[in-house]
Amino acid sequence: MHDHSHQYPLPCLYCHPYSYIRMVQNLIERCMLFHMSQDQCIRALAEHAGIKPLVTVTVWKELQKESKEFFRAYLQVVTPRPLFMSRCFQRRPNLARRKHWK
């Protein structure tokens, strides 16, 4: 048997694994309502609910497997766009001036 303590008023991973995993899934979904990235969600659940990062990652990956299209769209929304891309498009007219550099 595992030696563990019940620090939080949450289901226990060892005593009630199904309830615990379901709870982690619900907490991940709450993080997603706030448009949190996977890393932000992992940190938040570890800090505020005492959930080990490996558990959050594992549940996140299983959710991704079940809903590939949803996660593809979600990650496009929460992934920050690099600033250089917007600058690149702004500077595009300058490229026309370079034609005479031959």
VENTABEL-V374374 format. One record per residue. N is the residue number from 0. D_FIRST is the distance of its C-alpha to the first C-alpha in whole Angstrom. Layout:
n=N d_first=D_FIRST
n=N d_first=D_FIRST
This chain:
n=0 d_first=0
n=1 d_first=4
n=2 d_first=7
n=3 d_first=9
n=4 d_first=12
n=5 d_first=15
n=6 d_first=18
n=7 d_first=20
n=8 d_first=21
n=9 d_first=19
n=10 d_first=17
n=11 d_first=13
n=12 d_first=12
n=13 d_first=9
n=14 d_first=10
n=15 d_first=13
n=16 d_first=14
n=17 d_first=17
n=18 d_first=19
n=19 d_first=17
n=20 d_first=19
n=21 d_first=22
n=22 d_first=22
n=23 d_first=22
n=24 d_first=25
n=25 d_first=27
n=26 d_first=27
n=27 d_first=28
n=28 d_first=31
n=29 d_first=32
n=30 d_first=32
n=31 d_first=34
n=32 d_first=37
n=33 d_first=37
n=34 d_first=38
n=35 d_first=35
n=36 d_first=35
n=37 d_first=31
n=38 d_first=31
n=39 d_first=32
n=40 d_first=30
n=41 d_first=27
n=42 d_first=28
n=43 d_first=29
n=44 d_first=25
n=45 d_first=24
n=46 d_first=26
n=47 d_first=26
n=48 d_first=23
n=49 d_first=21
n=50 d_first=20
n=51 d_first=19
n=52 d_first=22
n=53 d_first=20
n=54 d_first=19
n=55 d_first=23
n=56 d_first=24
n=57 d_first=22
n=58 d_first=23
n=59 d_first=27
n=60 d_first=27
n=61 d_first=26
n=62 d_first=29
n=63 d_first=31
n=64 d_first=31
n=65 d_first=32
n=66 d_first=34
n=67 d_first=36
n=68 d_first=40
n=69 d_first=38
n=70 d_first=36
n=71 d_first=39
n=72 d_first=42
n=73 d_first=39
n=74 d_first=39
n=75 d_first=43
n=76 d_first=43
n=77 d_first=40
n=78 d_first=41
n=79 d_first=44
n=80 d_first=47
n=81 d_first=49
n=82 d_first=52
n=83 d_first=54
n=84 d_first=54
n=85 d_first=56
n=86 d_first=58
n=87 d_first=59
n=88 d_first=60
n=89 d_first=62
n=90 d_first=64
n=91 d_first=64
n=92 d_first=68
n=93 d_first=69
n=94 d_first=68
n=95 d_first=71
n=96 d_first=73
n=97 d_first=72
n=98 d_first=74
n=99 d_first=77
n=100 d_first=75
n=101 d_first=76
